[in-house]
């Protein structure tokens, strides 16, 4: 028998362990807290803490930590050992319910957007019983929420849990109207596909830009990139396969449902996709996945790059957020069934999503806005910055019939005949896929394709959950008063489609004509982070988040500050890294190589006075001109970065970066990359794209 079932979840204090180690009374009480949101009893917490500690000690753990997700983009943990002094001079291993429920990390050293002053240090972590504890590096990790002394959320988990509760509350109201009295809760589920690059560690260590920023700031296009499409789904190289095997095992031990692995489009690019999990657990698992990816890579002499655009000229990396809603009875609310036109419940939840995406498109756009993702969105490798929805032919035809109040005649399934008798026949899906759409319906879920590979999926799902909750609230308010429920549902679905069909687009999102068409439809085109982030502060978006209790006004303001500050800091680090590399590595290398050419020219002239020296002279002149261009571009970039100190606020600084710093960075890169193509490889100071993209065998 395979060892995978035994291995899976072996380092997780999951339902199997809880059922085996807790009394029936404690277990049932805890399950009510997890499944139905009931308050946690203190005595239950004590019993769980003892069982959790005993299990962790058996697994070799010596410490515990409250594992949380501050607004840094990565996870945080402070380790405490289980030891406590005993009267005989030894130690005993203790862990209490109080320690399980609450921790007190320093809140002043994490991003707070002005919520906490430096001298106001106290913050709290609170156990999230809906996400299983796990063991990592001999430490019991307890997933927690993180808040300030005054109660504001300083993390990504708390608003996410609030948004899930908001959607659950409104979805239950709708389902009750359809006669479902037995459903206790509705959960959103997510399966986040994770793209990444693998490069050789020795080469990585020679590139300051990769070390400091996670992406290459310089690099000429190699002779071969992804033109032949031969890497996508290609045979996985042995070194990469060994990495993937180890990665799967480590993830499976932690209960992460790693399912699919393959080569992606760009050389050195790969993807891992898990099976769906409840959204908050999927968020925890994705954070773990990114961490474990990087740790396992080190063991194989590799580095895992999670930046959205680590290499120019080839595809960047995204994270497709496959989102759906399901009941505790196992019903996926986005499953059309055999006759979607007649399935009123499905259609109501479908139009709720359509309305949510249309009305709150700017919230969805800003939820994926980062400095890294700005390099990717809108390029012909990722969805455009315009948020639209793809529904496919059949579903669009159904909705069109409803909108026109006409009968839907349906479409016959087409049998696929491949012209070879030995090959099986099968029916073609009633809709194609659309990889250019930011928000695509793919059978029983929506795929939000705009997320960047390094992002937490929390923010996107916070906005999506809350926007859909608002649609459902409006519908419940209306339908609960209806005299004829069926007639009211039909009228509501039709009205919503008439009001919000502008967001549905099944065509090519890469085509320039779509940008023109989207503008005519009134859809927003927020191309960069500084363009998108102010939308968080609009009255409409603030009202949405506050009315559902997902974020307070203070929390909204803080996130605006934090996200723009992170944008500014990220680009500032990139700019200063470019200045440093250009002055200390590129210019000296070009100068040295030019001097070498000059010396060779003089030697050649002395040895053979009549020989032609056009090649050397031409190259020396060209390289000398490039050195002057690089030197001037470095000075110009540094001057723009210095101006940031005089910006009145973070909004002005972000706009300066967008309008002045980034163009100057691009201007510096051009002569540097050209110089690379003219300099002997042995003289160039760091590995080039050919080495990095094709160096892992």
HELIX and SHEET records of a PDB file:
HELIX    1   1 UNK A    4  UNK A    7  1                                   4    
HELIX    2   2 UNK A   15  UNK A   21  1                                   7    
HELIX    3   3 UNK A   24  UNK A   36  1                                  13    
HELIX    4   4 UNK A   42  UNK A   58  1                                  17    
HELIX    5   5 UNK A   97  UNK A  101  1                                   5    
HELIX    6   6 UNK A  157  UNK A  177  1                                  21    
HELIX    7   7 UNK A  201  UNK A  204  1                                   4    
HELIX    8   8 UNK A  208  UNK A  213  1                                   6    
HELIX    9   9 UNK A  238  UNK A  253  1                                  16    
HELIX   10  10 UNK A  279  UNK A  299  1                                  21    
HELIX   11  11 UNK A  344  UNK A  359  1                                  16    
HELIX   12  12 UNK A  361  UNK A  366  1                                   6    
HELIX   13  13 UNK A  373  UNK A  375  5                                   3    
HELIX   14  14 UNK A  393  UNK A  404  1                                  12    
HELIX   15  15 UNK A  458  UNK A  479  1                                  22    
HELIX   16  16 UNK A  485  UNK A  500  1                                  16    
HELIX   17  17 UNK A  501  UNK A  503  5                                   3    
HELIX   18  18 UNK A  512  UNK A  521  1                                  10    
HELIX   19  19 UNK A  529  UNK A  533  1                                   5    
HELIX   20  20 UNK A  534  UNK A  537  5                                   4    
HELIX   21  21 UNK A  539  UNK A  547  1                                   9    
HELIX   22  22 UNK A  553  UNK A  581  1                                  29    
HELIX   23  23 UNK A  582  UNK A  586  3                                   5    
HELIX   24  24 UNK A  587  UNK A  607  1                                  21    
HELIX   25  25 UNK A  614  UNK A  643  1                                  30    
HELIX   26  26 UNK A  644  UNK A  646  5                                   3    
HELIX   27  27 UNK A  650  UNK A  656  1                                   7    
HELIX   28  28 UNK A  657  UNK A  661  3                                   5    
HELIX   29  29 UNK A  662  UNK A  678  1                                  17    
HELIX   30  30 UNK A  681  UNK A  683  5                                   3    
HELIX   31  31 UNK A  689  UNK A  694  1                                   6    
SHEET    1   A 5 UNK A  12  UNK A  13  0                                        
SHEET    2   A 5 UNK A 133  UNK A 136 -1                                        
SHEET    3   A 5 UNK A 139  UNK A 148 -1                                        
SHEET    4   A 5 UNK A  63  UNK A  67  1                                        
SHEET    5   A 5 UNK A  79  UNK A  81 -1                                        
SHEET    1   B 5 UNK A  12  UNK A  13  0                                        
SHEET    2   B 5 UNK A 133  UNK A 136 -1                                        
SHEET    3   B 5 UNK A 139  UNK A 148 -1                                        
SHEET    4   B 5 UNK A 123  UNK A 127 -1                                        
SHEET    5   B 5 UNK A 102  UNK A 103 -1                                        
SHEET    1   C 2 UNK A  83  UNK A  85  0                                        
SHEET    2   C 2 UNK A  91  UNK A  93 -1                                        
SHEET    1   D 4 UNK A 258  UNK A 263  0                                        
SHEET    2   D 4 UNK A 269  UNK A 274 -1                                        
SHEET    3   D 4 UNK A 186  UNK A 200 -1                                        
SHEET    4   D 4 UNK A 277  UNK A 278 -1                                        
SHEET    1   E 4 UNK A 258  UNK A 263  0                                        
SHEET    2   E 4 UNK A 269  UNK A 274 -1                                        
SHEET    3   E 4 UNK A 186  UNK A 200 -1                                        
SHEET    4   E 4 UNK A 302  UNK A 305 -1                                        
SHEET    1   F 7 UNK A 258  UNK A 263  0                                        
SHEET    2   F 7 UNK A 269  UNK A 274 -1                                        
SHEET    3   F 7 UNK A 186  UNK A 200 -1                                        
SHEET    4   F 7 UNK A 321  UNK A 327 -1                                        
SHEET    5   F 7 UNK A 446  UNK A 448 -1                                        
SHEET    6   F 7 UNK A 439  UNK A 441 -1                                        
SHEET    7   F 7 UNK A 389  UNK A 390  1                                        
SHEET    1   G 2 UNK A 415  UNK A 416  0                                        
SHEET    2   G 2 UNK A 426  UNK A 427 -1                                        
END                                                                             
